[in-house]
Amino acid sequence: MSPVPAPADVDRCPCTSGDVFGSCCAPVLATGVAPTAVRLMRSRFTAFAIGDAAHLLRTWHPSTRPARLDLDEEVRWVRLDILDVVGGGPFDRDGIVEFAAVHRDAEGRGVLRERSRFVREDRTWLYVDGEAGVQR
């Protein structure tokens, strides 16, 4: 398997928000700027789904950002479920987004569940880190 190419603006967004790509994750992928922590989380899921490591790195807080990121081309990210949100609004300084991300790989279906921390610096939301678990 290899990453899915970026969809057309009129196609459904990979983040499974129900919105079209052009008005959902596309603007955030293009700029790295999201109005809320949830929107950033959705764009990061989409970046994993389409193999956009550059977006993942630029939206990762410098204090925890890896020097490089190698995405596993054998993993196909298929659905994102937002489970809980604490803060993370347009006027907050930090936020938490808990999610379940469903994927498929050579071993079958899996679910990555993470409680992610975000901070807003200079009007820009950034992913800091998260507590993750994988279920098969």
C-alpha positions in Angstrom: 0.0 0.0 0.0 1.0 3.6 -0.4 -0.5 6.9 0.8 -3.6 8.1 -0.8 -3.1 11.1 -3.0 -4.7 14.4 -1.9 -8.3 14.5 -2.8 -9.9 17.1 -5.1 -11.4 20.0 -3.3 -14.9 18.7 -4.0 -14.2 15.2 -2.6 -14.9 14.2 1.0 -12.1 15.0 3.4 -10.0 12.1 4.6 -10.5 13.2 8.2 -14.1 11.9 7.9 -15.7 15.2 9.1 -18.3 14.9 6.4 -17.1 18.1 4.8 -15.4 18.4 1.4 -11.6 18.6 1.4 -11.5 22.1 -0.1 -13.3 23.7 2.9 -12.0 21.3 5.6 -8.4 20.2 5.8 -7.0 21.6 2.5 -6.7 25.2 3.8 -5.0 24.0 7.0 -2.6 21.7 5.0 -1.7 24.7 2.8 -1.0 27.2 5.6 -0.3 25.1 8.7 -2.8 27.4 10.5 -6.0 26.0 12.1 -8.6 28.0 14.2 -8.9 25.2 16.8 -7.0 22.3 18.2 -9.6 19.9 16.7 -9.2 21.4 13.2 -5.4 20.9 13.5 -5.9 17.3 14.7 -8.1 16.6 11.7 -5.5 18.1 9.3 -2.8 16.0 10.9 -4.9 12.9 10.4 -5.4 13.9 6.8 -1.6 14.5 6.5 -1.0 10.9 7.7 -3.6 9.6 5.3 -2.1 11.3 2.2 1.6 11.1 3.3 2.2 14.8 4.0 5.1 14.6 6.5 6.0 18.3 5.9 2.6 19.4 7.4 3.1 17.0 10.4 6.5 18.5 11.1 5.5 22.1 10.7 2.5 21.7 13.0 4.5 19.9 15.7 5.8 22.0 18.7 9.5 22.6 18.4 10.1 21.3 21.9 8.9 17.8 21.0 9.2 17.7 17.2 11.4 15.0 15.8 14.2 15.9 13.4 12.6 13.9 10.7 9.5 11.8 10.2 9.3 8.6 8.1 5.7 7.6 7.4 4.9 3.9 7.0 3.6 3.5 3.5 2.0 0.2 4.5 -0.5 1.9 6.7 -3.7 3.2 5.3 -5.5 5.6 7.6 -9.3 5.3 7.0 -11.3 7.0 9.8 -10.9 9.5 12.6 -13.3 9.7 15.5 -13.0 12.6 17.9 -13.8 11.2 21.4 -13.2 14.2 23.7 -12.2 17.8 23.5 -11.0 20.0 26.4 -10.3 23.7 25.5 -8.6 24.2 22.2 -10.9 26.9 21.0 -10.0 30.0 19.1 -9.2 32.0 22.2 -7.7 29.2 24.4 -3.9 28.8 24.9 -4.0 25.0 25.2 -6.2 22.1 24.5 -6.6 18.4 24.6 -8.1 16.3 21.8 -8.7 12.6 22.4 -9.3 10.6 19.2 -9.4 7.1 17.7 -7.8 6.7 14.3 -8.7 3.6 12.4 -6.1 2.1 10.0 -5.3 -0.9 7.9 -2.0 -2.5 7.4 -0.6 -5.9 6.5 -1.8 -7.3 9.8 -5.4 -6.1 9.3 -7.4 -3.4 11.0 -6.1 -1.4 14.0 -7.1 1.6 16.0 -4.7 4.2 17.4 -6.2 5.9 20.4 -4.5 9.0 21.7 -5.1 11.9 24.1 -3.2 14.7 22.4 -2.0 18.0 23.9 -2.0 21.2 21.8 -0.8 24.7 22.5 -1.5 27.9 20.7 1.5 30.2 20.2 1.4 33.4 18.1 -2.2 32.5 17.0 -1.0 29.1 15.7 -2.1 25.8 17.1 0.7 23.2 17.5 0.7 19.5 18.5 2.9 18.9 21.6 2.5 15.2 22.4 0.1 12.6 23.4 -0.6 9.4 25.4 -1.2 6.7 22.8 -2.4 3.1 22.7 -3.0 0.7 19.8 -5.8 -1.8 19.6 -6.1 -4.7 17.2 
